[in-house]
Amino acid sequence: MSDCKMSRVSRELFNNIKSFLHHKLKTMIRIQSVNDLQLVLKWQDRVLECQSLIALKELNRKLYNQGIRHTIMMQGLFLFFEYFDNRIKLKSLHNLAEEQVIDFLFGLAKNRKPSSMAKYVMVLRQFFDYLDKKRNYSFDFELKNLSFAKKETHLPKHLNKNDFKAFIQALLKYHPKTSFEKRNQCILLLIVLGGLRKFEALDLELKNIALENNHYRLLIKGKNNKERYAYIEKEFLQVPLNAWLSDTKRLKSFKGRFVFKKAKNNTTQKTCSLKGFIAKIFKLSNIDVKSYGLGLHLFRHSFATFIYDETQDLVLTSRALGHSSLLSTKIYIHTTQEHNKRVALVLGGLLRNEKSE
């Protein structure tokens, strides 16, 4: 059903979703994390004026890009609204049953990760609790004890040690032919050698790069504006970085505070695709690109796997990646079996009355 043809009950649900988002914005905005507070306050007031789901989604996206990261949770409510509008027919929203919400969740779980489902359940709980407390409904939905079947675990793709080394060497030896190749080389080096996420590299500010002895120290702003430092040896980054920073086109067009973005404020960069450049480096490395793909996150996974393999230190690896929880890092333990062989050595040493190395 199109946005302009919402039924009366669908419109009631839609208005409640707008009210919920507006309430969240007024009570949860962290001023220090917002890029342009006046713009956010202006858009906040426009939430209640939206007449279509498309318009509300677009406004929600703009708020997210301004630093209001918790608005990403609204995706669960948008999906529920679309399901409700197409599948549920009621005379009043008050007649909605908890079982109908649960049916929606289990249908959604067929194509979603358990971690995503946990977030959707949480936002739906918050939404219906808000309706009960602030909008005079009496749903009293618990949405508890829901267990969504886990799909087969797929380990993150990563370059093996030899390919990882070959790729880095080819990247360092490459002489960029254009301004954007200089930029792409720097971004890729930050991800390969520093473990950065793509948005962390794009959000890097000039003032947050410092040279300390033989290392560059980078102040990285990760998810939820969590800060960490990344260190990259001077000999690997200095020449490519200086080539980009002194590039004529960069000096002419990139006048903001960011290293890689033209924007003066922290808007999302949409025009930075590195796939062609990555394919070129793969070719120079004599690596079959088909076995890995061209996704940037491949190199963050490769960085994490290599660091963990070399150090066997989960905490160090987690900090280097900027993870909030060790649970997010544990998947990298399973990408190699070499350290598992040490278990057999320990037991073998016990039976032979030897101390394993």
N, C-alpha and C positions, 0 to 999 in steps of 0.2 A: 504493500500500500504506500502510495507516495506521501510525502510530508504534508502536502496541502490538503490531503483527504483523510486526515486522522479521524477516527471515530471519537465520540465524546469521551469514552473511557480511556482511549489511547492518549487523547489530549490531556486528560487528567494526570495520567502517569507521566507524560512528558513534562508537564508543568511542575510536578513534584521532583523530577530529576533536575530540572533547572534550579529549583529552590534549594535542593540538596547541594548542588555544586556551588551556588552562591553562598550558602552557609559555610561550606568548607573553605572557600576563599577568604571570607571575612574572619574566620577563626584560626586558620592555619598558615597564613602567609608569613614567612620569615623574611623580614625586611632586608636582612644582610645578604640573602641569596637571590634577591630580585634585581634584574638588570635595569629596568626603568619603572620605578614605582608608580609614577603618575600614569603611565600607559597601562599598567596592570590594574590600577584602580578604575580607570576609564573602562577597560574591557570587563572588569568585574561587574560593573553596573549594567553592561550590555547583555550579560548572561540571561537575565530575566526577560529581555526583549526578544530573544531568539524565537522565531516561529517555526523553524524546521530543524530536524535532527542534523541535516547537513550543515546548517549555520552554526548549531551548537558545537558540533565536532570541530569545525574550523576554528571557532573561538577558543575551544579547549586546547587545540594544538598550538595556537598563538601564545596562550598562557603558559603552556609547558615550555615553549622555546624562550620565554622570558625568565625562566628559572623556577616556575611553580611546578616542581617535578611530581608532586603527589596527584596532579590532575590526570596522570597516565592511568590511574586506577579507574577513572570514569569509563574506560573501554568496556569493563564488565557490565556497567549499567546501560551503555549504548547497545551492546549485544542483547541484553535482556529486553530492552524496549523493542528492538526489531523482532525478536521472537514473540513477544506479547502482541505486537501489532498485527502479526501475520497468523498467529496460531491460537491465541486465547480470546474467546468471546465472552464477555461478562456484561451484565447490566450496570454493575458498579465496581469500582476498583476495590471497595471494601470487601467484595466477595472473593477476592483472590485467595487461593489456598496455598499453604506451604508446599504441598505436594506438587503443585504446578511449577513452582520455582525450582524444586528439586529435579523435576523432569527436564527443565531447561538446562540445569547444570550437568546432568548426566549425558544429555545429548551433546552438549558443548565439549565434554571431556573426551569424546571420541577423537577429536582433532586438536587437543590442547595438552600441554605438559602439565603434570601434577602441580608443579610450582606455580604455573599460571592459574590453575584452578583454585589453588589456595587463596590467591589474591582476589579472584572473582567472588569467592564465597565471603571473604572478609568485607569487600565493599558492599555486597548485597546485605549482609548483616547490618552494617552501619547505616545503609539506606533505610531499611525497614525499621530499624530502631529510631532513626531520625523521624520517620513518619509517625511512629507511635508517640514520641515525646513532644514533637513540635507541630505536627499537622493534624492531630486529633484522630488518628487511625488507631486500630487495636489489633494489629496483625500478630504480635508476640511470636514472630518466627525465630526459632533457634538456629536452624540450619547447621546442626551439630552432628558429629559422628558420621560424616560423609566420607566415604573412602572411594577414591577414583582409581581404577586399575591403571597401574603404571605400564607404559609402553616399553618395549625392549630398549635397553639403554644403549645409546650410540655414543661411543667415545669421540671426543673432539678430534678432528683431523689435525695432524701436525707433521711437520717435516722431520724425517729421521735425522740423526746427528750429522751424517755426511752431507746430506742434501741441505741441511740448515747452514752448515759451514760454507758449502759451495755457493749458496744463494747470497749470503752476506758478503763473501769475497767478490762475487760478480757485481753486487750492488756498490761496493766501495770503489771498485776499479772503473765503474762506468763514468764516462764523461758526458754530462747532459748537453743536449744540442739546443734546447729551448729553455725559456724561463720556467715554463711549467714542469719541465723535466727536472730542473733544479729543485723546484718545490716538492715534486713527487719523491725525489730521492731523499730529501730531508725527512718528509713525513714517514716514509717507509723505514728509514734508519731509526727514527724515534720508536716506532712500533717493534721493530726487530731487536734493537739493542736495549730498549727501555721498557718493553712490555706494555706500552700505552694502548688504550682503546682509541678508535678513530676520532671520536668526539673530543677526547682529552688532547690529542695532538692538534686538532683544529682550534681548540679553545686556548692553546698555549699563548701566553702574553709575553711580549718582549721583555718586560720588567722582571719576569720570573725565570729568566735564564741567567745563570751566573757561572763564571769560570773560577774554579777553585783548584789551584795547583795543576794537576794533570787530568782533572775531570770537569765536565759540565754538570752543574747541579740545576735540575729543572723542578720548579714547584708545579705540581700537577693537581688540578681540581677534578676529582673523579665524580662518581655517582653521589647524588645528594650533597654535592659541594664538599665532599670529604677530601682533605688535602693530604698529599704525600710527596716525598722527594724521589726523583729518579736520577740516577747518576750514570753518565756515559763517558767513556774515556775520550779525552781531548783528541787523540790521534785519529779517532774514527769519525768524529763529528765536525771538527773545526773547519776543514776545507769545504765540505758540502754546505755547511750552515753559512759560512761567510760568503760563499758564492751566491746563495739565495738572498741573504740579507742585503748584499750590495748590488743585486741585479737591478738594472735600469727600469725594467717593467714593474718590478715590485715596488721600487721607490716612488714610481709615478702613480700606481693604482692602489697599493696597499698602504693607506695612510692612517689606519686605525691602530689600536694597541695590540693587535694580534699578529702573530708571526705569519700565519698562513691564510687569514681571512681578510677580505676587503672591508667587511662591515666594521663600523666604529663601535657598535654595541654587540652584545653576545647573542646575535641571532644565529639560527642554524645554517651551516654552510651546505648548500645543496648541489653545487656544481663541481665537486672535487671527486672525480672518478679516477682511480689508479689502476684499473684492470688492464688497460693497454700497456701501461708501464711495467706492471708486475709480469705480464706475459713476456715482455721483452727481456727482463732480467732472468726469468725462468729459462728462456731460450739460450741466453749467454751462459747459464749455469749448466746446460746440458741435462736439465731435469724435465721429465715428462709432466707437463702441466695438467694433463687429464687425470692423473692420479691424485692431485691435490685440489685443483680448482683455483680460482683467482680472488677469493674472499680475503679481505684484510685481516679478519680475526684469526685466520690460519696462522699468521705470524705471531700473534699474541699467544696462541696455544703452543706454538713451537718454542717460544721464549720460555713459557712456564714449564713445559716438559723438560727442556734442557736444564733450567735452573734447578728443578727438583731432582733430576737424575744426577746432577753433579754434586749437589749439597745434601740430598736426602733430608732437607729441612723444610717441613711443611709451613711452619710459621714464617720463615724468611720468604718463601715463595708467595705466600698469601699477602704479605706486606708489599712485596714488589709489584704484585698485580693490583693492589688497592682493594682487595676483597674485604668485606665487612665481617665475614664469617669463614671459618676454616672449612665449613661444609661446601662452600663454593669452590674451594681449592682442591678438595679431596679427589675429584675426578681425575686429576693429573697423576695421582698415585697409580692409577690403573692403566696408564698408557705405556708402561714399561714393566717387564717382568724380571729384569736383572736383579733388583734388590730383593725380590721374593726368593731368589735362589740362595740368598744368604741364610734363609731359614733352614734349608736343607744342610748347609754347611755347619750351622750351629748344632743341629742334632747329630750330624755325622761326627763332629768334634767331640760331642758328649760320649758317643758310643766308642770312639777310639781313644777317649781320655785325652783329647787335644783341645786346645783353645782355638776357635775359629778366628780368622783374621777379620 
